[in-house]
């Protein structure tokens, strides 16, 4: 992916395995860590998946009744990963419905959540997500929190880069508001007119805010769209977070390395060779 042979070689030179599962990153070579939120820092992917299923199954049930066709539900395992994970909300709606040969009008940002438009359904999905968030709260990956704090202690700059427009609310509920030095999320992307993942625009904006070139940044992603964005954006290292068959998909989309948990990441600062 990305055609960045030089960046790939640089990543290989500054990352190595000490066991079959542990990965060591040289922080003298990488000066910023950019993290996706859902599925990497917080365990909100299940809330999003539940909200998507409630949205799509509700629509598909009514659509099947109108057409006299069998109801085929939204599959959280297959459809969530393939069509909506890591993407901006409205892009996920378009992509999933396209897979079912359903075309909806885009509508406008003023559409009510009851409207059967992309914009209306997007608002409805967000309402469902916030309901789940309110009732279930936010769980976090403690190993990821520890990695962010260790990185900051070593002078590495950190940012959260998420497609979610609810990033501020999620970080507040999880009590992680002060964990990152920069935030570029779905709300910021909308405000600035930035394309969503797999376009690298949001990652580039985060790197700009941190004052670090992409080649000196590390992207941590669990979604194929985010991994692809990291590689297309020329980031020095793209770390996929996933296990089993998902790990292979992350590699196919361009992850330099894949770990099942960020607890497998070790940081070191190598001494520079004498000239």
C-alpha positions as CSV (number, residue, x, y, z in Angstrom):
1,X,0.0,0.0,0.0
2,X,1.0,3.6,-0.6
3,X,4.2,3.0,-2.7
4,X,6.3,4.4,0.1
5,X,9.3,2.1,-0.1
6,X,11.6,4.6,1.7
7,X,9.2,5.0,4.6
8,X,8.7,1.3,4.9
9,X,12.4,0.7,5.1
10,X,12.8,3.4,7.7
11,X,10.0,1.8,9.8
12,X,11.7,-1.6,9.6
13,X,15.0,-0.1,10.7
14,X,13.4,1.6,13.8
15,X,11.2,-1.2,14.9
16,X,12.1,-4.7,16.0
17,X,10.6,-7.8,17.7
18,X,12.0,-9.1,20.9
19,X,9.6,-12.0,21.1
20,X,7.0,-13.3,18.7
21,X,4.5,-10.8,20.1
22,X,6.4,-7.9,21.5
23,X,7.4,-4.9,19.3
24,X,10.0,-2.3,20.3
25,X,9.7,1.2,18.9
26,X,12.7,3.6,18.9
27,X,11.4,6.9,20.1
28,X,14.5,8.7,19.0
29,X,13.2,8.1,15.4
30,X,9.5,8.7,15.9
31,X,8.4,11.9,17.7
32,X,4.6,11.7,17.6
33,X,2.1,8.9,18.3
34,X,-1.4,9.3,16.6
35,X,-4.1,7.1,18.0
36,X,-7.5,6.1,16.7
37,X,-10.0,6.2,19.6
38,X,-12.7,3.4,19.2
39,X,-11.1,0.0,19.5
40,X,-7.6,1.4,20.3
41,X,-8.0,3.6,23.4
42,X,-11.6,3.0,24.3
43,X,-13.8,0.0,24.1
44,X,-16.7,1.9,22.4
45,X,-16.6,-0.2,19.2
46,X,-19.3,-2.4,20.7
47,X,-21.5,0.6,21.4
48,X,-21.1,1.8,17.8
49,X,-21.8,-1.6,16.5
50,X,-24.9,-1.9,18.5
51,X,-26.1,1.6,17.4
52,X,-25.4,0.7,13.7
53,X,-27.3,-2.6,14.1
54,X,-30.3,-0.9,15.7
55,X,-30.3,1.7,12.9
56,X,-29.8,-0.6,9.9
57,X,-32.1,-3.4,11.2
58,X,-34.8,-1.0,11.8
59,X,-34.5,0.4,8.2
60,X,-34.1,-3.0,6.6
61,X,-37.1,-4.5,8.4
62,X,-39.3,-1.7,7.0
63,X,-37.7,-1.9,3.6
64,X,-38.2,-5.6,3.3
65,X,-41.9,-5.2,4.3
66,X,-42.4,-2.5,1.7
67,X,-40.9,-4.7,-1.0
68,X,-42.3,-8.0,0.1
69,X,-38.7,-9.3,0.3
70,X,-37.0,-11.4,3.0
71,X,-35.4,-9.4,5.9
72,X,-31.6,-9.9,5.9
73,X,-30.2,-8.3,9.1
74,X,-27.1,-6.2,9.5
75,X,-24.2,-8.6,10.5
76,X,-22.0,-7.0,13.2
77,X,-19.1,-9.3,12.5
78,X,-19.1,-9.0,8.7
79,X,-20.9,-5.8,7.8
80,X,-19.5,-3.6,10.6
81,X,-15.9,-4.3,9.7
82,X,-16.4,-4.2,5.9
83,X,-18.6,-1.1,5.6
84,X,-18.6,1.3,8.6
85,X,-15.7,0.6,10.9
86,X,-13.4,3.6,11.1
87,X,-15.3,5.7,8.5
88,X,-17.2,8.9,8.8
89,X,-20.8,8.2,9.8
90,X,-22.4,9.2,6.5
91,X,-19.8,7.4,4.4
92,X,-20.6,4.2,6.4
93,X,-24.3,4.6,5.7
94,X,-23.7,5.0,2.0
95,X,-21.3,2.1,1.8
96,X,-23.4,-0.3,3.7
97,X,-26.6,0.5,1.7
98,X,-24.7,0.3,-1.5
99,X,-23.7,-3.3,-0.6
100,X,-27.5,-4.0,-0.4
101,X,-28.3,-2.1,-3.6
102,X,-30.1,0.6,-1.7
103,X,-29.8,4.2,-2.7
104,X,-30.9,7.0,-0.4
105,X,-30.9,10.8,-1.0
106,X,-28.2,12.6,0.9
107,X,-30.6,15.2,2.4
108,X,-29.2,18.2,4.2
109,X,-27.6,18.8,7.7
110,X,-31.0,20.2,8.8
111,X,-32.8,16.8,8.3
112,X,-34.6,15.4,11.3
113,X,-33.4,12.0,12.6
114,X,-36.7,10.6,11.4
115,X,-35.9,11.4,7.8
116,X,-35.0,8.6,5.5
117,X,-32.0,10.3,4.1
118,X,-28.3,9.7,4.7
119,X,-28.2,12.9,6.9
120,X,-31.3,11.9,8.8
121,X,-30.1,8.3,9.4
122,X,-26.7,9.6,10.5
123,X,-28.4,11.7,13.2
124,X,-30.5,8.7,14.2
125,X,-27.5,6.5,14.5
126,X,-25.8,9.2,16.7
127,X,-28.8,9.4,18.9
128,X,-28.7,5.6,19.4
129,X,-25.0,5.7,20.2
130,X,-25.4,8.4,22.8
131,X,-28.2,6.4,24.5
132,X,-25.9,3.4,24.7
133,X,-23.0,5.6,25.9
134,X,-25.2,7.1,28.7
135,X,-26.5,3.7,29.8
136,X,-23.3,1.6,29.5
137,X,-20.5,4.1,30.0
138,X,-17.0,3.8,28.5
139,X,-14.5,1.1,29.1
140,X,-10.9,1.7,28.2
141,X,-7.8,-0.4,27.2
142,X,-5.5,0.1,30.2
143,X,-2.5,-1.0,28.2
144,X,-3.2,1.7,25.7
145,X,-3.5,4.4,28.4
146,X,-0.2,3.2,29.9
147,X,1.5,3.4,26.4
148,X,0.3,7.0,25.9
149,X,1.5,8.1,29.3
150,X,4.9,6.3,28.8
151,X,5.3,8.0,25.4
152,X,4.5,11.4,26.8
153,X,7.0,10.8,29.6
154,X,9.7,10.1,27.0
155,X,8.9,13.4,25.2
156,X,6.7,11.9,22.4
157,X,3.8,14.1,21.3
158,X,0.4,12.4,21.2
159,X,-2.9,13.0,19.4
160,X,-6.2,11.3,19.0
161,X,-7.5,11.0,15.5
162,X,-11.0,9.7,15.2
163,X,-13.9,9.7,12.7
164,X,-16.3,10.0,15.6
165,X,-18.1,13.3,16.2
166,X,-18.5,12.2,19.8
167,X,-14.8,12.1,20.7
168,X,-15.1,15.0,23.3
169,X,-18.0,13.2,25.1
170,X,-16.3,9.9,25.0
171,X,-13.1,11.3,26.5
172,X,-15.0,13.2,29.1
173,X,-17.0,10.1,30.2
174,X,-13.8,8.0,30.2
175,X,-11.9,10.8,32.1
176,X,-9.2,11.0,29.5
177,X,-9.7,14.6,28.4
178,X,-6.1,15.6,29.2
179,X,-4.4,12.5,27.8
180,X,-3.7,13.9,24.3
181,X,-2.1,17.1,23.2
182,X,-4.1,17.3,20.0
183,X,-7.5,16.1,18.8
184,X,-8.8,15.8,15.3
185,X,-12.2,14.1,15.2
186,X,-15.3,13.9,13.1
187,X,-16.5,17.3,14.4
188,X,-13.2,19.0,13.5
189,X,-13.1,17.3,10.1
190,X,-16.5,18.7,9.4
191,X,-15.6,22.1,10.5
192,X,-12.4,22.2,8.5
193,X,-13.8,20.4,5.4
194,X,-11.3,17.5,5.8
195,X,-12.0,14.2,4.0
196,X,-12.4,11.2,6.4
197,X,-10.4,8.0,6.5
198,X,-9.1,6.2,4.4
199,X,-8.0,9.7,3.2
200,X,-5.0,10.8,5.4
201,X,-6.3,14.4,5.8
202,X,-7.2,14.1,9.5
203,X,-3.9,12.4,10.4
204,X,-2.0,15.1,8.5
205,X,-3.9,17.8,10.4
206,X,-3.1,16.2,13.7
207,X,0.6,16.0,12.8
208,X,0.5,19.6,11.7
209,X,-0.9,20.6,15.1
210,X,1.8,18.7,16.9
211,X,4.5,20.3,14.7
212,X,5.8,16.9,13.5
213,X,6.2,15.7,9.9
214,X,4.3,12.6,8.9
215,X,7.5,10.6,8.4
216,X,8.2,11.0,12.1
217,X,4.8,9.9,13.3
218,X,3.4,6.6,14.3
219,X,-0.2,5.7,13.6
220,X,-2.1,3.2,15.8
221,X,-5.3,1.9,14.2
222,X,-7.7,-1.1,14.5
223,X,-9.7,-0.3,11.3
224,X,-8.5,-1.0,7.8
225,X,-9.6,2.5,6.7
226,X,-7.3,4.0,9.3
227,X,-4.4,1.8,8.4
228,X,-4.8,2.7,4.8
229,X,-4.9,6.4,5.7
230,X,-1.7,6.0,7.7
231,X,0.1,4.4,4.8
232,X,-1.3,6.8,2.2
233,X,-0.3,9.7,4.4
234,X,3.4,8.7,4.4
235,X,3.6,8.1,8.2
236,X,6.8,6.5,9.4
237,X,5.1,3.6,11.1
238,X,1.6,2.2,11.0
239,X,0.7,-0.2,13.8
240,X,-2.4,-2.3,13.4
241,X,-4.3,-3.4,16.4
242,X,-6.1,-6.7,15.9
243,X,-5.9,-10.5,16.3
244,X,-6.7,-13.6,14.3
245,X,-8.0,-13.1,10.8
246,X,-8.4,-9.3,11.3
247,X,-4.6,-9.0,11.8
248,X,-4.1,-10.3,8.3
249,X,-6.6,-7.8,6.8
250,X,-4.7,-5.0,8.6
251,X,-1.5,-6.2,7.0
252,X,-3.1,-6.3,3.6
253,X,-4.2,-2.7,4.0
254,X,-0.7,-1.6,4.9
255,X,0.1,-2.1,8.6
256,X,3.9,-2.4,9.1
257,X,3.3,-4.4,12.2
258,X,0.2,-5.8,14.0
259,X,-0.2,-6.4,17.7
260,X,-3.2,-7.9,19.5
261,X,-2.9,-5.5,22.3
262,X,-0.9,-2.3,22.8
263,X,0.7,-3.9,25.9
264,X,2.9,-5.6,23.4
265,X,4.5,-2.3,22.4
266,X,7.8,-1.4,24.2
267,X,9.5,1.9,23.8
268,X,13.2,2.6,23.9
269,X,15.5,5.5,23.0
270,X,18.6,4.2,21.3
271,X,21.9,6.0,21.7
272,X,23.1,7.7,18.6
273,X,26.3,6.2,17.1
274,X,29.4,8.3,17.5
275,X,30.4,10.1,14.3
